[in-house]
Each structure stands twice: as structure tokens, then as C-alpha cells.
Amino acid sequence: MPDTSSITGPSDTMGKNSHYQGFVKSGLSLGRKTNDKLDMIKMKLYNSLNTADIPGSLILWKQANLAKQSDPAIIEVWNHTQNYIMFLRQVLNIYSLDGKGKCVTSSVHVGKHLCNAFWNGYFMIYGDGNLNNYLQPFYRDPMIIYHELTHGLIQYNFPLEYFGESGAINEHVADAFSVIVQHYLDKSPPSEGRWNPGSKIITKRNMSLRTFDDSVAYDYAELGRDDQVKHAKDFYEEEEDFGGVHINSGILNHMFYTFCMELNENIWDKPLKIWFNALMNIRPNCNFEDFASLLAESCNDLYGEEALNILIKALSHVGIV
């Protein structure tokens, strides 16, 4: 495995070493009037030049300078980050990760062969991958970027403790947002959109870092076997992985997938609004049962009995109710 010990801050990879502290409720407003001009988005991008120096040297800070760049890491991270911020503004009327226009900072080429991408509590970090050439640079799959940026959105707006069931909800929301943003950008219906975050960085065919259906995401020697569970009967109850935050989130992911497939509407419309409305009322130590209740209340309030029955069926499918 690559040596990442000299790089400070929590790490995710959509992986198992993350821990987010100091969650602060911001002044998030869903009614904010937005401005969709790209030059109004605040972003900065740094290059660590394959060292542990983060964030590194400032490379890019305004859209007008993007055309001068030739490094794929710089171009892709900038564009995908921009797409995410625009999604928040256009679909949810949220101004950046904190709802107040925060500048979103990213650092590329961090470490040597760092097989990771993560939100470290302050900014985004991207490694170049490798792991015996089985993992490409993590910026090559925009869904990984959307997942990690959502951890920033959660940190600033929703007080979820990063352990056990509340931590699994945290990871589920990041996974769900990665899919929702991708479907929105592709304008894909549920049956045709991508549900496999990480598939673009694994060199083995038909593998990914996540699946939302009941299939196994990956299974080979270099990465091991995907251990996400998809039903409450398989709930992981040990201490590893902060109480199974990346393992048990698969239950909620599969529930979300089941709901979206049965509803068969754009997932950036009703499903997103149901989930986001539930998050606006979430408690720091929220468990799966509490989250299910919040979703049911949100669903019923927004869309009535028909949608609620589909949600209850999805919750039952994974054993939550």
C-alpha cells in the first residue's frame, strides 16, 4: 500500500479512515437568490507536486486562467468542482458548501502514488493513485469528487456525528449526492444513469468503489472484496471503520436505489428534495430508524401517500422497517 503517513488530515477515498469533527450549523438557506455566472464561483486550486506539502503552490483561482492549463488533474478537478457548486446553486439554491459563498479549495498531486481523494475538513485533497497500476488518479471519476465535496456540505450544514449509524448516514448522503449530481449533469433517467461511483478509476472492467444495486462493487486481490452490506440483517456491529460507516451505508444506498427505481422519476427532483428536507431536521446522533422517520415525514409532506408508499416499500426491502 502507498505510504500516506506524512500527509496530515483525515482521509476518505470513499474509504475507511475518515473522521470529521467540529460540525457547525451554518445559515443555510434554500430560498437564496442565485447568480449562475461562472466567474462568481469562488475556487482555488493548488499543486503539491507529489509531496506531502499541502495545499502546495497556488495554480488557479479564476475561470479565465483555465485555458492556460494543460495538466489533466488541474483541468478536471476545476471543472468537476465547478459543476458541483453550480448544481448546488441551480437545483438547491445553495451558495457554495457553507451556504454563504465559501471559496472551495483543492490540492492535486498530493503524495506519491496516494490512492485517495478526501475532504480534510478544510479543503479537497487528490492523490494520483497507482496501487500496482490498478487504481488511476481519483480525479478521473467525477462521482468521487462529488462524494467528497458532499462531506464538506455535510460538515457545514448538518451536525452528523461520524461514527456508527449517524456516520453511515453521513457516508450514504455523500454516496447519494455523487449519483444525483451525475444523473443531473447527464440528464439520465434512473434506469440509464450511473450508479457505480469509482468505476472510472479501477482498471479492472465492471468494477467500482460502490454499487447501489445488490451487486458486489469489487473483488480482486489488490483491493480485496467489497464489504458493503445491503440489508439490515447483515448490519456490521464492530468498532472497525468508525463503527462500519462505509459498510452499513450500503443498506441506505440500496434503499435509495430501490426507491428511485420504483418511483422512476428524475432523481434530482423528488428523491433529492425528500432527502434534503429530511437532512434539514437531522440530529447529530441520528440512527437509521430516526432517519427513516424523517424521510417518511418529508416524503408525505412534499408528495403525499403514493410516494410515501413507495418509500415504505424501499425501507422494508432493506429491513429498516
PLY file of the C-alpha trace (Angstrom):
ply
format ascii 1.0
element vertex 321
property float x
property float y
property float z
element edge 320
property int vertex1
property int vertex2
end_header
0.00 0.00 0.00
1.23 3.57 -0.60
2.69 5.43 2.35
0.36 8.26 3.32
1.56 8.69 6.89
3.18 12.06 6.22
0.00 13.61 4.87
-2.00 15.15 7.67
-5.75 15.30 7.97
-8.43 12.65 7.73
-8.61 10.54 4.60
-11.60 9.04 2.90
-11.23 7.60 -0.63
-14.72 6.91 -0.11
-12.56 4.68 2.12
-12.29 3.74 5.77
-10.13 6.31 7.55
-12.30 9.38 7.69
-13.31 11.29 10.78
-14.97 14.68 10.70
-15.02 16.88 13.77
-16.38 20.27 14.66
-19.65 20.22 12.75
-21.18 23.69 12.83
-24.66 24.59 11.67
-24.42 27.39 9.12
-27.01 29.82 7.87
-28.08 27.55 5.02
-30.96 28.97 3.08
-32.90 27.15 0.39
-34.55 30.40 -0.63
-31.38 32.27 -1.61
-31.46 34.05 -4.98
-28.59 32.64 -7.05
-26.31 34.02 -9.73
-25.25 31.37 -12.25
-22.25 33.18 -13.72
-19.12 31.02 -13.58
-16.94 33.96 -12.62
-18.98 34.37 -9.44
-17.90 30.95 -8.15
-15.05 31.13 -5.65
-12.46 28.38 -6.11
-8.73 27.94 -5.66
-6.59 25.07 -6.91
-3.12 24.16 -5.61
-0.44 21.70 -6.75
1.53 19.71 -4.16
3.90 18.34 -6.83
3.76 14.80 -5.39
4.92 15.89 -1.94
3.18 15.92 1.42
3.15 19.73 1.34
-0.50 20.75 1.40
-2.13 22.67 -0.06
1.05 23.36 -2.12
1.53 26.08 -4.72
-1.43 28.13 -5.89
-2.02 27.41 -9.58
-5.53 28.52 -10.48
-8.02 30.91 -8.90
-10.23 32.23 -11.69
-12.05 30.75 -14.68
-10.28 33.00 -17.18
-6.94 31.30 -16.49
-8.21 27.74 -17.04
-7.43 27.83 -20.77
-3.73 28.23 -19.96
-3.60 24.92 -18.08
-2.52 21.62 -19.65
-2.37 19.34 -16.59
-5.41 16.98 -16.70
-5.59 16.92 -12.89
-5.93 20.69 -12.72
-8.45 20.89 -15.57
-10.65 18.02 -14.41
-10.69 18.91 -10.71
-11.53 22.51 -11.57
-14.33 21.59 -13.96
-15.90 18.91 -11.77
-15.74 21.10 -8.66
-17.36 23.88 -10.63
-20.11 21.52 -11.81
-20.85 20.53 -8.22
-21.07 24.11 -6.98
-23.30 25.03 -9.91
-25.53 22.05 -9.11
-25.97 23.30 -5.55
-26.95 26.72 -6.83
-29.18 25.68 -9.71
-31.01 22.80 -8.05
-30.96 23.56 -4.31
-30.35 27.32 -4.30
-27.33 26.84 -2.04
-24.40 29.22 -2.40
-21.30 27.00 -2.09
-20.65 24.33 0.56
-21.48 26.50 3.56
-24.46 28.31 2.06
-22.55 31.59 2.35
-20.32 31.56 -0.74
-17.27 29.86 0.75
-14.24 29.56 -1.53
-13.72 25.87 -2.33
-10.05 24.91 -2.28
-8.47 21.80 -3.83
-4.95 20.37 -3.85
-3.85 17.95 -6.60
-0.83 15.63 -6.94
-0.62 15.09 -3.19
1.97 12.49 -2.15
3.49 9.76 -4.28
1.03 7.15 -5.52
-1.56 8.27 -2.98
-4.62 6.14 -3.70
-7.08 8.54 -2.20
-9.24 11.61 -2.52
-10.80 13.24 0.52
-12.21 16.32 2.17
-9.86 17.02 5.10
-12.18 19.37 6.95
-10.81 22.45 5.16
-10.21 21.58 1.51
-10.08 18.77 -1.05
-7.02 16.54 -1.47
-6.32 14.38 -4.52
-3.71 11.66 -4.93
-2.53 10.26 -8.24
-3.37 6.63 -7.50
-1.44 3.54 -8.58
-1.52 0.55 -6.19
0.35 -1.62 -8.69
-1.37 0.21 -11.54
-4.85 -0.95 -10.52
-6.10 2.48 -9.41
-5.97 5.54 -11.64
-5.90 9.11 -10.29
-9.05 9.68 -8.27
-9.96 12.92 -10.03
-10.76 10.90 -13.17
-14.12 9.88 -11.77
-16.22 12.98 -11.14
-18.52 10.98 -8.87
-15.66 10.61 -6.38
-15.24 14.38 -6.42
-18.97 14.91 -5.87
-18.93 12.39 -2.99
-16.05 14.09 -1.21
-17.35 17.62 -1.71
-20.60 16.48 -0.14
-18.66 15.74 3.05
-17.88 19.45 3.09
-21.55 20.29 2.56
-22.44 17.98 5.46
-19.75 19.42 7.71
-21.01 22.97 7.35
-24.73 22.29 7.44
-25.77 19.00 9.05
-24.46 18.03 12.53
-23.97 14.30 11.90
-21.55 12.53 14.22
-19.06 10.45 12.26
-19.50 7.10 13.98
-21.92 4.19 13.85
-25.32 4.74 12.27
-25.08 8.53 12.08
-21.69 8.14 10.37
-23.21 5.64 7.94
-25.94 8.19 7.15
-23.14 10.70 6.51
-21.49 8.32 4.03
-24.81 7.41 2.44
-25.63 11.08 1.80
-22.22 11.58 0.17
-22.77 8.50 -1.99
-26.31 9.54 -2.91
-25.22 13.06 -3.86
-22.47 11.66 -6.09
-25.12 9.76 -8.06
-27.67 12.58 -8.04
-25.22 15.17 -9.40
-24.05 12.80 -12.13
-27.62 11.99 -13.17
-28.45 15.71 -13.20
-25.48 16.57 -15.42
-26.20 13.66 -17.78
-29.96 14.23 -17.65
-30.30 10.47 -17.19
-33.43 8.62 -16.04
-32.90 6.24 -13.10
-32.70 3.15 -15.29
-29.97 4.59 -17.52
-27.81 6.69 -15.20
-24.59 5.78 -13.43
-24.96 4.04 -10.05
-21.33 2.91 -9.71
-19.07 5.60 -8.17
-15.39 4.85 -8.72
-15.81 2.74 -11.85
-13.67 5.15 -13.86
-10.56 4.75 -11.69
-10.42 0.95 -11.33
-8.56 -0.60 -14.24
-10.42 -3.92 -13.90
-13.56 -4.00 -16.04
-17.02 -3.98 -14.47
-15.75 -2.93 -11.06
-16.25 0.22 -8.99
-15.84 1.52 -5.45
-19.59 1.48 -4.81
-22.73 -0.14 -6.15
-26.29 0.80 -5.27
-27.95 -2.35 -6.54
-27.29 -5.70 -4.82
-24.08 -6.50 -6.74
-20.52 -6.54 -5.33
-18.54 -3.44 -6.30
-15.08 -5.07 -6.47
-13.45 -8.36 -5.67
-9.80 -8.97 -6.51
-6.50 -9.38 -4.71
-5.16 -5.84 -4.92
-8.24 -4.22 -3.35
-9.82 -7.15 -1.52
-13.56 -7.66 -1.59
-16.25 -5.02 -1.26
-17.75 -5.38 2.21
-20.74 -3.06 1.96
-23.93 -4.71 3.15
-27.32 -4.16 1.51
-29.76 -5.39 4.18
-30.21 -4.68 7.89
-29.88 -8.40 8.73
-26.21 -8.11 7.76
-25.61 -4.97 9.83
-21.96 -4.61 10.91
-21.70 -4.00 14.68
-17.94 -3.95 15.38
-15.65 -0.97 16.02
-13.64 -1.02 12.79
-14.32 1.66 10.18
-15.70 4.01 12.85
-18.44 1.53 13.61
-18.97 0.48 10.00
-19.73 3.85 8.41
-18.68 2.72 4.92
-20.05 -0.79 5.39
-23.55 -0.09 6.71
-24.10 2.89 4.41
-24.72 0.27 1.72
-28.07 -0.50 3.36
-29.24 3.08 2.87
-27.72 3.25 -0.61
-29.66 0.19 -1.70
-32.83 1.60 -0.16
-32.31 4.87 -2.07
-31.72 2.95 -5.31
-34.83 0.83 -4.76
-36.94 3.92 -4.09
-35.66 5.77 -7.16
-36.16 2.81 -9.46
-39.72 2.26 -8.29
-40.56 5.97 -8.40
-38.99 6.18 -11.88
-38.58 9.96 -11.98
-35.52 12.18 -12.21
-33.57 11.55 -9.03
-32.50 15.20 -8.78
-36.16 16.14 -8.37
-38.41 14.35 -5.86
-35.82 11.97 -4.33
-33.30 14.77 -3.77
-35.91 17.09 -2.26
-37.19 14.35 0.08
-33.68 13.51 1.29
-32.56 17.12 1.62
-35.67 18.17 3.51
-35.07 15.29 5.93
-31.46 16.40 6.43
-32.61 19.88 7.41
-34.13 18.33 10.55
-31.48 15.74 11.40
-29.89 15.26 14.84
-26.15 14.65 15.45
-26.66 11.06 16.65
-29.45 10.16 14.22
-29.83 6.41 13.69
-31.37 4.51 10.77
-34.81 4.34 12.36
-34.81 8.08 13.05
-33.62 8.77 9.51
-36.36 6.58 8.08
-38.93 8.56 10.07
-37.52 11.86 8.81
-37.63 10.59 5.22
-41.21 9.36 5.62
-42.36 12.65 7.09
-40.57 14.62 4.38
-41.94 12.38 1.63
-45.50 12.60 2.88
-45.35 16.36 3.38
-43.92 17.02 -0.07
-45.53 14.40 -2.30
-48.27 12.57 -0.43
-49.36 8.99 0.05
-48.34 7.48 -3.28
-44.69 8.46 -2.94
-44.75 7.56 0.75
-45.91 4.03 -0.02
-43.02 3.59 -2.45
-40.59 4.82 0.20
-42.00 2.47 2.85
-41.65 -0.41 0.39
-37.99 0.51 -0.19
-37.32 0.76 3.56
-38.92 -2.63 4.06
-36.89 -4.10 1.20
-33.66 -3.45 3.14
-35.10 -4.40 6.54
-35.21 -0.94 8.15
-38.99 -1.12 8.74
0 1
1 2
2 3
3 4
4 5
5 6
6 7
7 8
8 9
9 10
10 11
11 12
12 13
13 14
14 15
15 16
16 17
17 18
18 19
19 20
20 21
21 22
22 23
23 24
24 25
25 26
26 27
27 28
28 29
29 30
30 31
31 32
32 33
33 34
34 35
35 36
36 37
37 38
38 39
39 40
40 41
41 42
42 43
43 44
44 45
45 46
46 47
47 48
48 49
49 50
50 51
51 52
52 53
53 54
54 55
55 56
56 57
57 58
58 59
59 60
60 61
61 62
62 63
63 64
64 65
65 66
66 67
67 68
68 69
69 70
70 71
71 72
72 73
73 74
74 75
75 76
76 77
77 78
78 79
79 80
80 81
81 82
82 83
83 84
84 85
85 86
86 87
87 88
88 89
89 90
90 91
91 92
92 93
93 94
94 95
95 96
96 97
97 98
98 99
99 100
100 101
101 102
102 103
103 104
104 105
105 106
106 107
107 108
108 109
109 110
110 111
111 112
112 113
113 114
114 115
115 116
116 117
117 118
118 119
119 120
120 121
121 122
122 123
123 124
124 125
125 126
126 127
127 128
128 129
129 130
130 131
131 132
132 133
133 134
134 135
135 136
136 137
137 138
138 139
139 140
140 141
141 142
142 143
143 144
144 145
145 146
146 147
147 148
148 149
149 150
150 151
151 152
152 153
153 154
154 155
155 156
156 157
157 158
158 159
159 160
160 161
161 162
162 163
163 164
164 165
165 166
166 167
167 168
168 169
169 170
170 171
171 172
172 173
173 174
174 175
175 176
176 177
177 178
178 179
179 180
180 181
181 182
182 183
183 184
184 185
185 186
186 187
187 188
188 189
189 190
190 191
191 192
192 193
193 194
194 195
195 196
196 197
197 198
198 199
199 200
200 201
201 202
202 203
203 204
204 205
205 206
206 207
207 208
208 209
209 210
210 211
211 212
212 213
213 214
214 215
215 216
216 217
217 218
218 219
219 220
220 221
221 222
222 223
223 224
224 225
225 226
226 227
227 228
228 229
229 230
230 231
231 232
232 233
233 234
234 235
235 236
236 237
237 238
238 239
239 240
240 241
241 242
242 243
243 244
244 245
245 246
246 247
247 248
248 249
249 250
250 251
251 252
252 253
253 254
254 255
255 256
256 257
257 258
258 259
259 260
260 261
261 262
262 263
263 264
264 265
265 266
266 267
267 268
268 269
269 270
270 271
271 272
272 273
273 274
274 275
275 276
276 277
277 278
278 279
279 280
280 281
281 282
282 283
283 284
284 285
285 286
286 287
287 288
288 289
289 290
290 291
291 292
292 293
293 294
294 295
295 296
296 297
297 298
298 299
299 300
300 301
301 302
302 303
303 304
304 305
305 306
306 307
307 308
308 309
309 310
310 311
311 312
312 313
313 314
314 315
315 316
316 317
317 318
318 319
319 320
